[in-house]
């Protein structure tokens, strides 16, 4: 599931795209959901 989305977004570098998207989307999401 995750691999498919990453591959579609960046077949050349799916790992890089997943990491960049997970870092900026994880901190703000947890900080905004907690409070």
Helices and strands as residue ranges (DSSP letters): H 2-9, H 14-34
